[in-house]
Amino acid sequence: MTETAAKQAAEKAAARQPKPEAAEPKSEKSSAVPVHSSLAVALVAAQGEMPKIGKDAENPHFKSKFMSLDKLIEETRPILFKHGLAVTQFPCVSELGAPMLRTSLVHVSGQRLEADMPLFMGNQTMQQLGSAITYARRYAWSAVLGVASESDDDGNSVSGQPKYMTDDQRKRLFKIAGEHSVGLDALRDIVHGVTGDESGSTKTLTVDQYERIVAIVEADEVPF
């Protein structure tokens, strides 16, 4: 092979080699994302940017408005992601075998805050378990971020003078329990779980406790 032919063959071989792709320019947005050294600093920054989230759902039983779980996640997750935070929630059981919801606030550093919340159910069915998990997820998610997901109670709880349920509400509670096949023993267990009163008495329930108990009994119907 002549020198000219060898040179031409080398040039053709080089032409067939794939050209290296040009490096993509760095995104200006990615460089603008803050990097926080700890979970505490990140949480402070994230809470400072949390928007005012409107109540998008209504509880027809109590004529009150609340923020749905979907709305809560949609509005807060982008801010958590921006500051290197994430919320994880999954059902588990306590040492005694009781159903629980475990909520964790995790930082990219590996630091985390974690707490368990009991799941109260009138009947031991998968449908009520699912409703209880959704209900608990909304409360736990909003609590860990300091976001109000419920309408306020007109200052009853902070004034030191709680509002107690009426006799008509107490009768309605027993009626609802009967409609959902929740016996007296099961109802006492629910009352005990909500109030801490071992007797499970319904005679001194506050309006807030009454509403929580009714919501638990009606968990398969209340749109949480």
SULMOHU-V996267 format. One record per backbone hydrogen bond with DSSP energy under -1.0 kcal/mol. CO is the residue of the C=O (numbers start at 1). NH is the residue of the N-H. If there is no record, write none. Layout:
co->CO nh->NH
co->CO nh->NH
This chain:
co->2 nh->6
co->3 nh->7
co->4 nh->8
co->5 nh->9
co->6 nh->10
co->7 nh->11
co->8 nh->12
co->9 nh->13
co->10 nh->14
co->11 nh->15
co->12 nh->16
co->27 nh->31
co->38 nh->42
co->39 nh->43
co->40 nh->44
co->41 nh->45
co->42 nh->46
co->43 nh->47
co->44 nh->48
co->46 nh->49
co->57 nh->66
co->59 nh->63
co->59 nh->64
co->64 nh->59
co->65 nh->151
co->66 nh->57
co->68 nh->72
co->69 nh->73
co->70 nh->74
co->71 nh->75
co->72 nh->76
co->73 nh->77
co->76 nh->80
co->77 nh->81
co->78 nh->82
co->79 nh->83
co->80 nh->85
co->81 nh->84
co->84 nh->108
co->86 nh->106
co->88 nh->104
co->90 nh->102
co->92 nh->100
co->94 nh->97
co->98 nh->94
co->99 nh->119
co->100 nh->92
co->101 nh->117
co->102 nh->90
co->103 nh->115
co->104 nh->88
co->105 nh->113
co->106 nh->86
co->107 nh->110
co->111 nh->107
co->113 nh->105
co->115 nh->103
co->117 nh->101
co->123 nh->125
co->125 nh->129
co->126 nh->130
co->127 nh->131
co->128 nh->132
co->129 nh->133
co->130 nh->134
co->131 nh->135
co->132 nh->136
co->133 nh->137
co->134 nh->138
co->135 nh->139
co->136 nh->140
co->137 nh->141
co->138 nh->142
co->139 nh->143
co->140 nh->144
co->141 nh->145
co->142 nh->147
co->149 nh->67
co->153 nh->156
co->155 nh->159
co->163 nh->207
co->166 nh->170
co->167 nh->171
co->168 nh->172
co->169 nh->173
co->170 nh->174
co->171 nh->175
co->172 nh->176
co->173 nh->177
co->174 nh->178
co->175 nh->179
co->176 nh->180
co->177 nh->182
co->178 nh->181
co->183 nh->187
co->184 nh->188
co->185 nh->189
co->186 nh->190
co->187 nh->191
co->188 nh->192
co->189 nh->193
co->190 nh->194
co->191 nh->195
co->192 nh->196
co->197 nh->200
co->205 nh->165
co->206 nh->210
co->207 nh->211
co->208 nh->212
co->209 nh->213
co->210 nh->214
co->211 nh->215
co->212 nh->216
co->213 nh->217
co->214 nh->218
co->216 nh->219
co->218 nh->221
co->218 nh->222
co->222 nh->224
